[in-house]
Amino acid sequence: MNEVLILAARRYDFERDGRRVQGCELTYVQRDADGATNRRGHSPLKVQAPISVWEQLVQVPGIYDLELRFRPGRDNKAEFSVTGAQYLGAAQIFTLGEGQSPPSDALSA
């Protein structure tokens, strides 16, 4: 399971060299922090996805299980692409109001 918190999504649709280009860009964080000693928290990641993934986004921000496909890339290094997104639940990132604080685990559904 590739459970992530999708923070934002942006759809695009344009023409380049006479070809139509469609898709979406997802900005997300993984459940586990990256663990680097010189960072704290979760570094947002970005990935391109087909337009069909845009249609699967029920609510953003939200918790999703990303479907990934791996293929050999340059020098046979693994590259992945997002092929689908299954909605798992809502994510409350901020709690607004005086005297209230954000939930301790923003990734829990």
N, C-alpha and C positions, 0 to 999 in steps of 0.2 A: 504494500500500500504506500503510495506517495502522497501522504496527507500534507496539505499546505494551506496557508491562509492567503487567499488572493486579496490583495489590498486595492488594486485598480486594474482596469482593463480598458484598452483603447482599440477601437475598430478602425481599419483603414480600407480604402477602396479607391484606386487611382489607375491611370494608364502610364506605362513606361515602354517606350520603343514599340508602340502599337499593341502592347499586351496589357490585359487587365490584371491588376494585382490586388488581391483581397486577402485579408487575414486579420489577426488581432495580436496585440502585445499584452502580455500578462505581467504584472508586477506582483511578486509574492514573497513570502518568507516561509521557511521550513520550521517545523516544530522545534528542532534542536538548534541552538546557537552554533555559529561556525567554530567556536572553540579556540580561536586565535588568542594568543596571550596579549596582543596589543589592541583588542577590540572588546566591546561589551554589547550584549544584545544580539539582535537579528539583523543581518545585512540584507536589504531587499535585493532580490534577483529579478531579472527580466528575461522573458522568453517569447519568441514568436510562435504563433499557432494558426492553424487554418481557420477560416471564417466559421466553419461548423462548430468550433469550440465556443465562439462568441454566443451562438444560439443556446448552448448548454449552461450558460452562466445564469443561474436563478437569482442570485443576490450577491452583490459585491459591496463591501467586503463580505467574505464568506469562507467557510471551510470546504475544501474540495479534495477529492482523490484524483490526481492527475494520471491519465493513461499515457504512458511513454513508449516510444519505439526507438530502439537503438540500431545504428547502422555504422559500418566502417566509414571513417572520414579520411582526412589527409594522413598519410603515413599509417593507415589502418588504425588510427586512434578512434575510440568510440565517440560517436556524436549521438545526441538524442533529440527527438522532436516530440512535442505534445500532440497527441492524436485525439484526446477526449478529456472531459472533466465531469466527474460525478459529484453533485452537490451533497454534502454531508450535514450541513447545518449553518446557522447564522453565527456571526462573530460580533461581539460587542467590544469595540476597541476603546472607546472613551465613554465614561459616565459623566454626563453634564449635570451641573448643579452644585451649589455651594455645600462644602463639607463632604462631598462624595469623592471617592478616589477610583481610578480604573481598577478593574478586576485583576487579581494577582496573576491569572493565566489567561491572557487574551486569546489564546488558541483553543481553549476548551469550548466545545459547542454547547 
